[in-house]
Amino acid sequence: MDALELIASPTVWTSLANIMLVNVVLSGDNAIVIALAAHALPAKQQKPAIFFGSAAAIVMRAVLTVFALELLVLPYLKIVGGILLFYIAVKLIADQHQTSSVASHATIGSAVRTILLADLVMSLDNVLGVAAAAKGNVLLLIIGLALSVPLIVYGSTFVLNIMRKFPITIMLGAALLGYLGGEMFFSDTAIQTWVQTNLPNHELAIPATDLHLSVPGVISAFAAVLLGSWRSKRKI
């Protein structure tokens, strides 16, 4: 398919819109991470950190999407990812009360690295939806993800503004990371047999919806908040 046919094809535009929509919908938690990583920076550095962090995360997500199916079946990958998310959640809470810039977020580069690490972990599941929307077309995948950058940047900036006005949202955002970490840990293929045998009811159905609440995720969220708050008090 040449460039003219690509532009004129309704199917191409539909697929492109689907990629952008799926990426934006699935990036709500990523926007929170980006805002959390940027909030400790000086005001002048926050917007560049959000932009470069979002752009770098999108590029990484494009690469991940190509190998999504192969990556997600690797044993112990989600266990490691869950532990990393829990660590990031604890660290963000522990650092939020410091008056000076946090060492790990002291520069735009270090903030971007934090964004990439968290996005890498959380994107493992998200990329499946994006890959399905792309239907194997790598070019459409790259274009769709690139066009999603401004939307992700706007979402992260919006969340950052809320964090400035309501600091409690920093803790709520970190609790979300803790929840996702616990949920991811228990969904790893390496321990599924053990989980199904010993913890068959580790997910609770939410009445009148198709949603489920992960019990390990809830425990992990509370643990991250408590541990992060304890570490924060020790630093003051």
C-alpha positions in Angstrom: 0.0 0.0 0.0 1.6 3.3 -1.1 1.3 6.6 0.8 -1.8 7.8 -1.2 -3.7 4.6 -0.7 -2.7 4.7 3.0 -4.2 8.2 3.4 -7.4 7.5 1.4 -8.2 4.2 3.2 -11.1 4.4 5.7 -9.8 1.2 7.3 -6.4 2.9 8.0 -8.0 5.9 9.6 -10.3 3.7 11.7 -7.3 1.6 12.9 -5.4 4.8 13.6 -8.2 6.2 15.7 -8.6 2.9 17.6 -4.8 2.9 18.4 -5.0 6.4 19.8 -8.2 5.7 21.7 -6.9 2.5 23.3 -3.6 4.1 24.2 -5.2 7.1 25.9 -7.8 5.0 27.7 -5.1 2.6 29.0 -2.7 5.4 30.0 -4.7 6.9 32.9 -2.4 5.3 35.4 0.7 6.2 33.3 -0.4 9.9 33.4 -0.5 9.6 37.2 3.1 8.2 37.3 4.4 11.0 35.0 2.8 13.6 37.2 4.1 12.0 40.3 7.6 11.8 38.9 7.5 15.5 37.8 5.9 17.1 40.9 9.2 17.2 42.9 11.0 19.1 40.2 11.2 22.9 40.0 8.2 24.4 38.2 10.3 25.4 35.1 11.5 21.8 34.7 8.1 20.1 35.1 6.7 20.6 31.6 9.9 19.5 29.8 10.0 16.4 32.1 6.4 15.6 31.3 6.9 16.0 27.6 10.2 14.1 27.3 9.0 11.4 29.7 5.7 10.9 27.8 7.5 10.8 24.4 10.1 8.4 25.6 7.5 6.2 27.2 5.5 6.1 23.9 8.6 5.0 22.0 9.2 2.3 24.5 5.6 1.2 24.3 5.8 0.9 20.5 8.8 -1.4 20.9 7.1 -3.4 23.6 3.9 -3.8 21.5 5.8 -5.5 18.7 6.9 -8.2 21.2 3.8 -8.0 23.5 2.7 -11.6 23.2 6.1 -13.0 23.7 6.9 -10.8 26.6 3.7 -11.5 28.6 4.2 -15.2 28.7 7.7 -15.0 30.2 7.6 -16.4 33.8 8.6 -14.2 36.7 8.4 -11.0 34.6 5.3 -9.8 36.3 6.6 -10.7 39.7 9.6 -8.5 39.1 7.4 -5.8 37.7 5.0 -5.9 40.6 7.9 -5.5 43.1 9.3 -2.6 41.1 5.9 -0.8 41.1 5.6 -1.3 44.9 9.1 0.1 45.4 8.2 3.2 43.2 5.0 3.7 45.1 6.8 3.6 48.5 9.5 5.9 47.3 7.1 8.5 45.9 5.2 8.7 49.2 8.5 8.8 51.2 9.9 11.7 49.1 6.8 13.9 48.9 7.3 15.7 52.2 10.9 16.7 51.6 11.4 20.5 51.1 14.3 20.2 48.6 14.2 18.3 45.3 14.4 14.6 45.8 17.7 13.1 44.7 16.1 10.6 42.3 14.0 13.4 40.8 16.6 16.2 41.0 16.9 16.5 37.2 14.8 16.1 34.2 16.8 13.1 33.1 16.3 11.3 36.4 12.6 12.1 36.4 12.3 10.7 32.8 14.1 7.5 34.0 11.6 7.1 36.8 8.7 7.6 34.3 10.3 5.0 31.9 10.7 2.4 34.6 7.2 2.7 35.9 5.7 2.9 32.4 7.7 -0.2 31.3 6.2 -2.2 34.1 2.6 -0.9 33.7 2.6 -1.1 29.9 3.1 -4.9 29.8 -0.7 -5.5 29.9 -1.6 -2.2 28.1 0.3 -3.0 24.9 -1.9 -6.0 24.2 -4.8 -3.7 23.6 -2.7 -1.4 21.4 -1.4 -4.3 19.5 -4.9 -5.6 18.8 -5.9 -2.2 17.5 -2.9 -2.0 15.2 -3.8 -5.4 13.6 -0.1 -6.1 12.9 0.5 -2.8 11.0 3.8 -1.5 12.6 3.6 1.8 10.7 0.1 2.5 12.0 1.2 1.5 15.4 4.1 4.1 15.5 2.0 6.9 13.9 -0.9 6.2 16.3 1.3 6.2 19.4 3.1 9.3 18.3 -0.2 11.2 17.9 -1.1 10.1 21.4 1.8 12.0 22.9 0.0 15.4 23.2 -3.0 13.7 24.8 -0.8 12.0 27.4 1.1 15.2 28.0 -2.1 17.1 28.6 -3.5 14.4 30.9 -0.3 14.4 32.9 -0.2 18.2 33.2 -3.9 18.1 34.4 -3.1 15.5 37.0 0.0 17.5 38.1 -2.2 20.6 38.6 -4.5 18.6 40.8 -1.6 17.4 42.9 -0.5 21.0 43.5 -3.9 21.9 44.8 -4.7 18.7 46.6 -1.5 17.0 47.9 -3.5 14.0 49.1 -3.8 12.9 45.5 0.0 12.1 45.6 -0.7 9.5 48.2 -3.8 8.2 46.2 -1.7 8.0 43.1 1.1 6.0 44.9 -1.6 3.8 46.4 -2.8 3.0 42.8 0.8 2.0 41.9 0.9 -0.2 44.9 -2.4 -1.8 43.9 -1.3 -2.4 40.4 2.0 -3.9 41.7 0.2 -6.4 43.9 -2.3 -7.3 41.2 0.5 -7.8 38.7 2.6 -9.9 41.1 -0.3 -12.4 41.5 -1.0 -12.6 37.8 2.4 -14.0 36.8 2.3 -17.2 34.8 4.9 -18.8 37.0 2.6 -18.9 40.1 -0.8 -19.2 38.5 -1.1 -22.9 39.5 -0.2 -22.1 43.2 -2.6 -19.1 43.2 -5.5 -21.1 41.8 -4.9 -23.8 44.3 -4.3 -21.8 47.4 -6.0 -18.4 46.7 -8.9 -19.2 44.3 -10.9 -16.2 45.6 -8.2 -13.5 45.4 -10.4 -11.4 43.2 -13.7 -10.0 44.3 -16.5 -9.1 41.9 -17.9 -5.6 42.2 -21.7 -5.8 42.3 -23.6 -4.6 39.2 -20.3 -4.3 37.2 -18.0 -6.5 35.2 -15.1 -5.3 37.3 -13.0 -7.3 39.9 -11.1 -6.1 42.9 -7.8 -7.7 43.5 -7.3 -8.6 47.2 -3.5 -8.7 46.9 -3.7 -5.4 45.1 -5.6 -3.8 48.0 -3.2 -5.2 50.6 -0.2 -4.0 48.5 -1.8 -0.5 48.2 -2.2 -0.2 52.0 1.3 -1.6 52.6 2.8 0.9 50.1 1.1 3.9 51.8 2.0 2.8 55.3 5.6 2.0 54.5 6.0 5.1 52.4 4.5 7.3 55.2 6.8 5.6 57.8 9.9 6.3 55.6 8.7 9.9 55.0 8.5 10.6 58.8 12.0 9.2 59.3 13.4 11.6 56.6 11.8 14.7 58.2 
